[in-house]
C-alpha cells in the first residue's frame, strides 16, 4: 500500500501506533486498557486487522466522532469531521466486536467555552493559561468563516471518561456501519457501542479550571 494511504476494510496500514496498540492490548501484567481517539480511527482499525484477537481483550476504544443517532439533527459540516477523515477504518472498528464508548457530534459539541470565560478562568493561570486562551482566539480568527466568541473543546470528553467513567450517561446502540456519505445504517454483526448521550460538562470544565489554577499557584 502506498505511503500515507488509509486502510481499507481488508488491508491495514502497518504503523508504530497500530503496533503499540497491539502490544498494550496483549499485556497480561496491567489492568484494562482504554484508548482515546480524538480524530479518525485509522491506527485502531490497522491494529485490529493485523491482530484480530485484541478485540477479545480487556480493551475499550473511546471515540470522539460520528453523527447524532436517531432523529437528532446535526447542523455542522457533513459528514462529521472525525468520521469523514477515515470512514473505512470506523467500519473496521465497529465491525470488530471490540468494546466502544462513542461520543457523537451532538454531545461533544456541547463542551463549549466562550472568550469571556477564557479571559476570567484560563488566561490568569500563568504562562500555560495565557497560551491556551490565546490559542483558541487565534484558531478561530484563522479558520472561522464568520465572527464567533466561543470554541468547542469537543475532544475533552474522552479525557473525562478516563478520569471518571461515571461522568456520562450511556445507552447501548445496536450495531451500525457508516455509509460513504457518513450516515449510519444497521449492521447485522459487530460491536454494540455504548453511546454517550450526556456528559457532565460542569465537572469536566471546572476540573480543568481548578487544575490550571492549582498549577499556576504552585509554579
N, C-alpha and C positions, 0 to 999 in steps of 0.2 A: 504494500500500500504506500502511496506517495507521502512524503513528509508533510505534516500539517493537516492531513486528512482526518475526517471524523469516522468513527467506527460505523459500519453498517450493522444490521441486526444479526449478522452472521460472523462478521470479521472484526476482531478487536484491533485497537491501536496499542501496541506494547509500549508502555511508558513507565518512568520511575514512579509516578503517582499510583498507577494500577498495581505495580509490583509491591509497593509499600502497603496498599490496602490488603492484598492477599496475605502478606507476611503477618500483618497485625491481626487479621481475622482468624488466622490459623493458630495463633498463640494459645497455649493452654495455661500459661502462668499469670494471666491477667483476668480482670473481670470483663463485663460486657463492653463491646466496642460501639461507640456512636461516631458516625462520620457525617459532618455537616457539609452540605453543598450549597453555596451561595450563588450558583450560576448553573451551567449545564452539567449533566450527569456523565460526561464523557469518560472520566477515569473510572467511575464506578461500573459503568457498562463494560469497559475493557477488562476490568478485574473479573467480572462475572463470566465473561466469555472465555477468558484464559483459565479460570478456576471456578467452574460452576458450583463446586462443593461449598464455597464460602456462603452461599445463600442459606445453608443449613446451620451456620454458626450463630453464636450469640451476638450478631451484628445488626445495628439499626442505622438505616440511612435517613438523615434529616434533610429534607429538600425544601428550600425556598424557591417555589416555582409552580407553574401550571395555572390554568384559568380557573375561575369560580366554577363550582358544580351546581347542577340543578337549574333553577330559574333565576339565579343571581346574574345580573348584567355586569359587564366589565367595560368601562369607558376609556381605558388606556389603550396603548398600542397593541395590535393583534398580529400574529399570535403573541401570547405573553412572552416577555423578553427572555427569561431563562430557559423556557421550553424551546423557543424557536431557534436558539443557538445550536441545538442538537436534539431534534425530535427522535431520530432512531435510537439514540442512547437512552432516552427516557423510556421508550418502549422495551428495550432490553431489561432495564432495571425493574420496571413494573411487571414484566412477564416472568421474572426470575423466581418469585416467591419470597424474596428477602423481606425482612421487616422494614416498613417505610413509615415515617412520620412526615406528612406533607403540609406545608404552609402555603396555600394558594394565594393568588394575587390580591383578592378582595380582603384577605386578612392581613397580609404583610404590609399592604399599603396604609393600614391604619396606624402604623408606628411612625407618626409624623412629628416633626419638630419645626417650630417657627423661628424666625430671626430674633424676635424679642426674647424668646426662651433661650436661644443660644447666647444672646448678649447677657442675660441675667444668670444663667445656670452653668454655662460651659466656658465662655470666654474668660471669666475671672480666675479660672483654675490653672494658673501658671502657664508655662510655655505650651504644654500639651493642649490645654483648653483653648488658648488663643489660636493655636494652629488648627484644631478641629473646627472651631467656629468659622474661621476664615475660609477653610477649605470647602465647606458647604456652600458659602456665598459664592466663592469663585467658580465652583462647579455649575451652580445654577446660572450664573452670568454667562458662562461659556456655552452651555448646552441647551438651556431652555429657550423655546421659541417665543415665549410670552413672559411678561413680568410675573414674578412669584415671590412669596415671602416665607416659603417653607420647603422642607425636603423630607421625603420618606426615608427612614432608616430601616428599610424593609428586610435587610439581612439579619437584624438583631434578634428576631425570634428564635433563630437557630441556636444562638448562644444561650438565650433564656431557657430553652428546653433542656440544654445540657446542664445548666446551673440548677434548675428546678423543674423536674419532669411534671410537676403538678401545677404549673403556671398557666396551663391552657385547657380549654375544653375540646375534647376529641369526639369524633364519630367514625364508625367503621364504614368505609366506602367499598362497594363491590368492585371487583377487578375491572380495570379500564385499560384502553390503549389510546394513543393520540394519533389523529389523522395528520396528513401532510399540511393541512390548514390550521392545525393547532387545536382542533376540537376533541373532546372526549367521546369515546364510543364504548359500549360494553364489550368486555372480553370474557371468554369462557374460562380461561385459566389465568394464573398469576397471583400477585400479591393483592391482599385486601388492605390498602393503606389506611393508617389512622390519619384522618384529615383534621387539621386544626380549624375549628370554627370560630374560636376567640382566644386571644392571648391576653394575659394580664399586663396591659401596656403601662398602667400606673406603676406597678412594681418594677417592670423592665427599665423604664426611663429613670425612675427615682434611684434605683440601684446604681445605674450608670452615673448619675449626677453626684451621688454620695461618694462613690469611689474616686471620681475625678477630684472632688473637693478634698477628700482624705489624702490623696496622693500629693496634691499641691501643698497642703499644710505640713506634711511630713518632709517634703522636699526642700 
